Amino acid sequence: MYMLRCVDDTLYTGITTDVSRRVDEHNGLSRKEGAKCTRARRPVRLVYTETYEDRSDASKREWQIKQLSRTQKNLLLEGVLCIKD
C-alpha cells in the first residue's frame, strides 16, 4: 500500500507489489500510464508505504485510508495518527 503526493498537493493511495515500478508508471516513465487521476498531476512523489502479506489486507488498508479526511491523512504522514486494526 502506498501514498503519493501530486504536484498540486493532492494525495493518491493505491496498492501494488512493486512500489518503485508503480511510481514510475504514475510519472509516465514506463509504457503503462498509471492512474488516470495522476496523469494530469505529475510529477508525483512517494510519501508513504506499508507492507502487507496479501492483496486482501492491502486492499482493506487502502480503503481505510481513503476514508480519512485530508487532515487525517497528513497526520498519518507525519506519524501523529495511527489507525491500524
DSSP file (Angstrom, degrees, kcal/mol; ACC not computed):
  #  RESIDUE AA STRUCTURE BP1 BP2  ACC     N-H-->O    O-->H-N    N-H-->O    O-->H-N    TCO  KAPPA ALPHA  PHI   PSI    X-CA   Y-CA   Z-CA
    1    1 A M              0   0    0      0, 0.0    49,-2.4     0, 0.0     2,-0.3   0.000 360.0 360.0 360.0 137.2    0.0    0.0    0.0
    2    2 A Y  E     -AB  14  49A   0     12,-2.9    12,-2.3    47,-0.2     2,-0.4  -0.954 360.0-147.6-142.6 158.7    1.4    3.4   -0.9
    3    3 A M  E     -AB  13  48A   0     45,-2.4    44,-2.6    -2,-0.3    45,-1.3  -0.993  13.3-163.2-128.2 139.1    0.6    7.1   -0.9
    4    4 A L  E     -AB  12  46A   0      8,-3.0     8,-2.2    -2,-0.4     2,-0.6  -0.888  12.9-143.4-116.0 148.5    1.7    9.7   -3.4
    5    5 A R  E     -AB  11  45A   0     40,-2.7    40,-1.9    -2,-0.3     6,-0.2  -0.969  23.9-146.7-109.0 123.9    1.7   13.4   -3.2
    6    6 A C    >   -     0   0    0      4,-3.0     3,-2.2    -2,-0.6    38,-0.2  -0.359  28.7-101.4 -84.8 167.3    0.9   15.0   -6.6
    7    7 A V  T 3  S+     0   0    0     34,-2.1    35,-0.1    36,-0.4    -1,-0.1   0.779 124.7  54.5 -60.8 -27.8    2.3   18.3   -7.8
    8    8 A D  T 3  S-     0   0    0     33,-0.3    -1,-0.3     2,-0.1     3,-0.1   0.273 122.4-107.6 -90.2  12.6   -1.0   20.0   -6.9
    9    9 A D  S <  S+     0   0    0     -3,-2.2    -2,-0.1     1,-0.3     2,-0.1   0.505  74.9 137.8  76.1   8.5   -0.6   18.7   -3.3
   10   10 A T        -     0   0    0     31,-0.1    -4,-3.0    -5,-0.0     2,-0.4  -0.472  49.4-128.2 -77.1 158.7   -3.4   16.1   -3.7
   11   11 A L  E     -A    5   0A   0     -6,-0.2     2,-0.4    -2,-0.1    -6,-0.2  -0.890  18.4-165.7-111.0 140.1   -2.8   12.6   -2.2
   12   12 A Y  E     -A    4   0A   0     -8,-2.2    -8,-3.0    -2,-0.4     2,-0.4  -0.988   3.9-162.9-125.0 132.9   -3.3    9.4   -4.1
   13   13 A T  E     +A    3   0A   0     -2,-0.4     2,-0.3   -10,-0.2   -10,-0.2  -0.946  22.3 144.4-118.2 137.1   -3.5    6.0   -2.4
   14   14 A G  E     -A    2   0A   0    -12,-2.3   -12,-2.9    -2,-0.4     2,-0.3  -0.925  36.9-118.8-154.9 178.6   -3.0    2.6   -4.1
   15   15 A I        +     0   0    0     -2,-0.3     2,-0.3   -14,-0.2    40,-0.0  -0.946  33.5 151.9-127.6 152.2   -1.7   -0.9   -3.8
   16   16 A T        -     0   0    0     -2,-0.3     3,-0.2     1,-0.1    -2,-0.0  -0.973  47.4-127.2-164.9 164.7    1.0   -2.7   -5.8
   17   17 A T  S    S+     0   0    0     -2,-0.3     2,-0.3     1,-0.2    -1,-0.1   0.549 106.9  39.8 -94.0 -11.5    3.5   -5.5   -5.5
   18   18 A D     >  -     0   0    0      1,-0.1     4,-2.2     2,-0.0    -1,-0.2  -0.804  64.1-177.3-141.2  94.5    6.3   -3.2   -6.8
   19   19 A V  H  > S+     0   0    0     -2,-0.3     4,-2.6     1,-0.2     5,-0.2   0.902  83.7  52.4 -62.3 -45.0    6.1    0.4   -5.4
   20   20 A S  H  > S+     0   0    0      1,-0.2     4,-2.0     2,-0.2    -1,-0.2   0.927 111.6  46.2 -59.4 -47.1    9.1    1.7   -7.4
   21   21 A R  H  > S+     0   0    0      1,-0.2     4,-2.1     2,-0.2    -1,-0.2   0.911 112.9  50.8 -60.9 -42.7    7.7    0.4  -10.7
   22   22 A R  H  X S+     0   0    0     -4,-2.2     4,-2.5     2,-0.2    -2,-0.2   0.890 107.9  51.1 -67.1 -39.3    4.3    1.8   -9.9
   23   23 A V  H  X S+     0   0    0     -4,-2.6     4,-1.8     1,-0.2    -1,-0.2   0.914 109.4  51.6 -63.4 -41.6    5.6    5.3   -9.0
   24   24 A D  H  <>S+     0   0    0     -4,-2.0     5,-3.0    -5,-0.2     6,-0.4   0.903 109.2  50.7 -60.0 -40.8    7.4    5.3  -12.4
   25   25 A E  H ><5S+     0   0    0     -4,-2.1     3,-1.4     1,-0.2    -2,-0.2   0.920 108.5  51.3 -62.8 -43.7    4.2    4.4  -14.1
   26   26 A H  H 3<5S+     0   0    0     -4,-2.5    -1,-0.2     1,-0.3    -2,-0.2   0.846 110.7  49.6 -61.8 -32.9    2.4    7.3  -12.3
   27   27 A N  T 3<5S-     0   0    0     -4,-1.8    -1,-0.3    -5,-0.2    -2,-0.2   0.397 117.3-113.1 -88.2   3.6    5.1    9.6  -13.5
   28   28 A G  T < 5S+     0   0    0     -3,-1.4    -3,-0.2    -4,-0.2    -2,-0.1   0.748  78.4 128.8  75.3  23.8    4.9    8.4  -17.1
   29   29 A L      < +     0   0    0     -5,-3.0     2,-0.3    -6,-0.2    -4,-0.2   0.287  65.5  43.4 -96.4   9.9    8.3    6.9  -17.1
   30   30 A S  S    S-     0   0    0      2,-0.5    -9,-0.0    -6,-0.4     0, 0.0  -0.827  98.4 -91.0-140.1-179.8    7.2    3.5  -18.4
   31   31 A R  S    S+     0   0    0     -2,-0.3     2,-0.2     2,-0.0    -1,-0.0   0.829 104.4  78.2 -66.7 -31.5    4.9    2.1  -21.1
   32   32 A K  S    S-     0   0    0      1,-0.1    -2,-0.5    -3,-0.0    -4,-0.1  -0.506  76.7-140.8 -79.2 151.0    2.0    2.0  -18.7
   33   33 A E        -     0   0    0      1,-0.2    -5,-0.2    -2,-0.2    -1,-0.1   0.719  28.0-138.3 -85.6 -23.2    0.2    5.2  -18.0
   34   34 A G        -     0   0    0     -7,-0.1    -1,-0.2    -6,-0.1    -8,-0.1  -0.390  55.3 -20.8  84.4-175.8   -0.5    5.0  -14.2
   35   35 A A    >>  -     0   0    0      1,-0.1     4,-1.0    -2,-0.1     3,-1.0  -0.356  59.9-125.6 -69.6 145.0   -3.8    6.1  -12.8
   36   36 A K  H >> S+     0   0    0      1,-0.3     4,-0.6     2,-0.2     3,-0.6   0.874 108.3  55.9 -57.4 -40.6   -6.0    8.5  -14.8
   37   37 A C  H 34 S+     0   0    0      1,-0.2    -1,-0.3     2,-0.2     3,-0.1   0.726 107.5  48.8 -71.2 -19.6   -6.2   10.9  -11.9
   38   38 A T  H X4 S+     0   0    0     -3,-1.0     3,-1.4     1,-0.1    -1,-0.2   0.653  90.8  79.8 -91.5 -14.6   -2.4   11.2  -11.5
   39   39 A R  H X< S+     0   0    0     -4,-1.0     3,-0.6    -3,-0.6    -2,-0.2   0.870  99.3  40.2 -59.8 -37.9   -1.7   11.8  -15.2
   40   40 A A  T 3< S+     0   0    0     -4,-0.6    -1,-0.3     1,-0.2    -2,-0.1   0.412 112.8  58.6 -89.9   2.2   -2.7   15.5  -15.0
   41   41 A R  T <  S+     0   0    0     -3,-1.4   -34,-2.1   -34,-0.1   -33,-0.3  -0.027  87.7 179.3-122.3  29.7   -1.0   15.9  -11.6
   42   42 A R    <   +     0   0    0     -3,-0.6     2,-0.1   -36,-0.2   -15,-0.1  -0.507  47.8  51.0 -82.6 151.7    2.6   14.9  -12.5
   43   43 A P  S    S-     0   0    0      0, 0.0   -36,-0.4     0, 0.0     2,-0.3   0.549  70.6-176.7 -81.6 155.8    5.2   14.7  -11.1
   44   44 A V        -     0   0    0    -21,-0.2     2,-0.4   -38,-0.2   -38,-0.2  -0.799   8.0-156.1-109.0 156.6    4.1   12.6   -8.2
   45   45 A R  E     -B    5   0A   0    -40,-1.9   -40,-2.7    -2,-0.3     2,-0.3  -0.996  22.9-111.2-135.6 145.1    6.4   11.6   -5.3
   46   46 A L  E     +B    4   0A   0     -2,-0.4   -42,-0.2   -42,-0.2     3,-0.1  -0.545  39.2 163.8 -72.9 128.2    6.1    8.7   -2.9
   47   47 A V  E     +     0   0A   0    -44,-2.6     2,-0.3     1,-0.3   -43,-0.2   0.524  59.9  17.2-121.7 -11.5    5.4    9.9    0.6
   48   48 A Y  E     +B    3   0A   0    -45,-1.3   -45,-2.4     2,-0.0    -1,-0.3  -0.967  53.9 179.8-163.6 140.9    4.2    6.7    2.5
   49   49 A T  E     -B    2   0A   0     -2,-0.3     2,-0.3   -47,-0.2   -47,-0.2  -0.991   4.7-174.8-142.0 152.2    4.3    2.9    2.3
   50   50 A E        -     0   0    0    -49,-2.4     2,-0.4    -2,-0.3    -2,-0.0  -0.980  20.3-137.1-139.1 146.6    3.0    0.0    4.3
   51   51 A T        -     0   0    0     -2,-0.3     2,-0.3   -49,-0.0     3,-0.0  -0.877  19.9-176.1-110.5 137.6    3.7   -3.7    3.5
   52   52 A Y        -     0   0    0     -2,-0.4     3,-0.0     1,-0.1    -2,-0.0  -0.931  31.8-128.4-130.6 154.1    1.1   -6.5    3.7
   53   53 A E  S    S+     0   0    0     -2,-0.3     2,-0.3     1,-0.1    -1,-0.1   0.819  89.3  17.4 -70.4 -33.0    1.3  -10.2    3.3
   54   54 A D  S  > S-     0   0    0      1,-0.1     4,-1.9    -3,-0.0     5,-0.2  -0.933  76.0-109.9-142.7 164.7   -1.6  -10.4    0.8
   55   55 A R  H  > S+     0   0    0     -2,-0.3     4,-2.8     1,-0.2     5,-0.2   0.845 112.4  59.8 -61.1 -37.5   -3.6   -8.3   -1.6
   56   56 A S  H  > S+     0   0    0      1,-0.2     4,-2.1     2,-0.2    -1,-0.2   0.936 107.4  44.0 -59.7 -48.7   -6.7   -8.6    0.6
   57   57 A D  H  > S+     0   0    0      1,-0.2     4,-2.1     2,-0.2    -1,-0.2   0.895 114.1  50.8 -64.3 -39.8   -5.1   -7.0    3.6
   58   58 A A  H  X S+     0   0    0     -4,-1.9     4,-2.5     1,-0.2    -2,-0.2   0.906 110.2  49.9 -63.8 -41.1   -3.5   -4.3    1.5
   59   59 A S  H  X S+     0   0    0     -4,-2.8     4,-2.4     2,-0.2    -2,-0.2   0.887 109.2  51.5 -65.6 -39.4   -6.9   -3.5   -0.1
   60   60 A K  H  X S+     0   0    0     -4,-2.1     4,-2.2    -5,-0.2    -1,-0.2   0.913 112.3  46.1 -63.0 -42.6   -8.6   -3.3    3.3
   61   61 A R  H  X S+     0   0    0     -4,-2.1     4,-2.5     2,-0.2     5,-0.2   0.896 110.0  53.7 -68.1 -39.7   -6.0   -0.8    4.4
   62   62 A E  H  X S+     0   0    0     -4,-2.5     4,-2.4     1,-0.2    -2,-0.2   0.937 110.2  47.4 -57.9 -47.2   -6.2    1.2    1.2
   63   63 A W  H  X S+     0   0    0     -4,-2.4     4,-1.0     1,-0.2    -1,-0.2   0.914 110.4  52.9 -60.5 -43.4  -10.0    1.5    1.7
   64   64 A Q  H >< S+     0   0    0     -4,-2.2     3,-0.6     1,-0.2     4,-0.4   0.916 111.5  45.3 -59.7 -44.6   -9.5    2.5    5.4
   65   65 A I  H >< S+     0   0    0     -4,-2.5     3,-1.5     1,-0.2    -1,-0.2   0.877 106.6  58.8 -68.6 -37.1   -7.0    5.3    4.4
   66   66 A K  H 3< S+     0   0    0     -4,-2.4    -1,-0.2     1,-0.3    -2,-0.2   0.713  99.8  59.7 -65.5 -18.8   -9.3    6.5    1.5
   67   67 A Q  T << S+     0   0    0     -4,-1.0    -1,-0.3    -3,-0.6    -2,-0.2   0.612  87.7  98.5 -82.3 -12.9  -12.0    7.1    4.2
   68   68 A L  S <  S-     0   0    0     -3,-1.5     2,-0.1    -4,-0.4    -3,-0.0  -0.363  78.3-114.1 -74.2 153.0   -9.8    9.6    6.1
   69   69 A S     >  -     0   0    0      1,-0.1     4,-2.4    -2,-0.1     5,-0.2  -0.351  33.2-104.0 -74.6 166.3  -10.1   13.3    5.7
   70   70 A R  H  > S+     0   0    0      1,-0.2     4,-2.3     2,-0.2     5,-0.2   0.903 123.7  52.5 -59.2 -41.5   -7.2   15.2    4.2
   71   71 A T  H  > S+     0   0    0      1,-0.2     4,-2.1     2,-0.2    -1,-0.2   0.919 109.4  48.4 -61.2 -44.8   -6.2   16.4    7.6
   72   72 A Q  H  > S+     0   0    0      1,-0.2     4,-2.2     2,-0.2    -1,-0.2   0.888 109.7  52.5 -64.1 -39.2   -6.1   12.9    9.0
   73   73 A K  H  X S+     0   0    0     -4,-2.4     4,-2.3     2,-0.2    -1,-0.2   0.911 109.3  49.3 -63.1 -41.3   -4.1   11.7    6.0
   74   74 A N  H  X S+     0   0    0     -4,-2.3     4,-1.7     2,-0.2    -2,-0.2   0.879 109.7  51.4 -65.9 -36.9   -1.5   14.4    6.7
   75   75 A L  H  X>S+     0   0    0     -4,-2.1     5,-2.3     2,-0.2     6,-1.2   0.885 108.8  51.9 -65.3 -38.0   -1.4   13.5   10.4
   76   76 A L  H ><5S+     0   0    0     -4,-2.2     3,-1.1     4,-0.2    -2,-0.2   0.920 109.0  50.1 -61.5 -44.3   -0.8    9.8    9.3
   77   77 A L  H 3<5S+     0   0    0     -4,-2.3    -1,-0.2     1,-0.3    -2,-0.2   0.830 109.6  51.2 -63.9 -32.4    2.1   11.0    7.1
   78   78 A E  H 3<5S-     0   0    0     -4,-1.7    -1,-0.3    -5,-0.2    -2,-0.2   0.549 115.7-116.3 -81.3  -7.7    3.6   13.0   10.0
   79   79 A G  T <<5S+     0   0    0     -3,-1.1    -3,-0.2    -4,-0.5    -2,-0.1   0.579  88.8 110.0  83.6   9.5    3.4    9.9   12.2
   80   80 A V      < +     0   0    0     -5,-2.3     2,-0.4    -6,-0.2    -4,-0.2   0.809  69.6  55.1 -85.8 -32.5    0.9   11.6   14.6
   81   81 A L        -     0   0    0     -6,-1.2     2,-0.4    -9,-0.2    -2,-0.2  -0.875  60.0-177.0-108.4 132.8   -2.1    9.4   13.6
   82   82 A C        +     0   0    0     -2,-0.4    -6,-0.0     1,-0.1    -7,-0.0  -0.986  10.5 165.1-128.3 120.7   -2.1    5.6   13.8
   83   83 A I        +     0   0    0     -2,-0.4     2,-0.1    -7,-0.0    -1,-0.1  -0.006  21.8 140.9-127.9  30.5   -5.3    3.8   12.6
   84   84 A K              0   0    0      1,-0.1    -2,-0.1   -20,-0.0   -23,-0.0  -0.392 360.0 360.0 -73.0 152.3   -4.3    0.2   12.2
   85   85 A D              0   0    0     -2,-0.1    -1,-0.1     0, 0.0   -24,-0.0   0.486 360.0 360.0 -65.3 360.0   -6.7   -2.5   13.2
